[in-house]
Amino acid sequence: MLTYPSSSQPATSQRRIVIGDVHGHYDTLNLLLEAVAPNQDDQVYFLGDLIDRGPQSSQVVKFVMKHKYHCLLGNHEYMLLETVGKGGINSHQLQGWLYGGGYSTLVSYDHHIPQEHINWMKTLPTYLDLGDIWLVHGGIDPNIPLEQQTAQQFCWIRDDFHGMDKPYFEDKLIITGHTITFTFPGVLPGKLVVGEGWLDIDTGAYHPQSGWLSALDLKTKTVYQVHRQHKTKRILPLAEAVVKIDPSVVKAKRARQKVS
């Protein structure tokens, strides 16, 4: 069963809403926020990967900037900045970014990304510490002290993090996006995944095998989801939405991949 650490946050009516990887699906995001219905006092956090793969990346970025919502640096924002964020175009990074979904982002911007948007992405933090909750896009390397880790770990890590035998923090739950949950063994599309001290809420909004975009209300432990293709909305308790993953399963998968 998923349990939260004892919260260090004072009792308040304010909600904290965490939203998974949007990947350029602005219309789906709007439907999700209609279901969540945050008010002006609620805190909304995006886990990164606002862009790429979907058709409306520019609209998503503009929307998040306009509302001043909290947002983390995802690996797709990282790739964009490595490609066009240092003055000119980095030809060594360009093909990798385009292959990873960047072409749809360029199209959404009519092939010209405003400097204002690039500058905003440069300000995005790699993690946010909310006291009882620790938000990061990809995860943490369990083998390296926190102060020695960089965007490379926070934005890109997968198996080493998911295969942890014990929580990285004793008093914080780590919430991530980055890894689509149905890619874990035995997990159906739309389910969230919980491991040792972490919770993954990226349900693959862009992916044809899923299509679900998810948000989590930390106050009420409620999951909100909208399906990109057929616009279905559903609201369910967190306890009903999560699947527990044994770290040994992740390690076994990694070992098979190394052999192959």
Secondary structure, 3 states (H helix, E strand, C coil): CCCCCCCCCCCCCCCEEEECCCCCCHHHHHHHHHHHCCCCCCEEEECCCCCCCCCCHHHHHHHHHHHCCEECCCHHHHHHHHHHCCCCCCHHHHHHHHHHHHHHHHHHCCCCCCHHHHHHHHCCCCEEECCCEEEECCCCCCCCCHHHCCHHHHHHCCHHHHCCCCCCCCCCEEEECCCCHHHCCCCCCCCEEECCCEEECCCCCCCCCCCEEEEEECCCCEEEEEECCCCCEEEEEHHHHEEECCHHHHHHHHHHHHHC
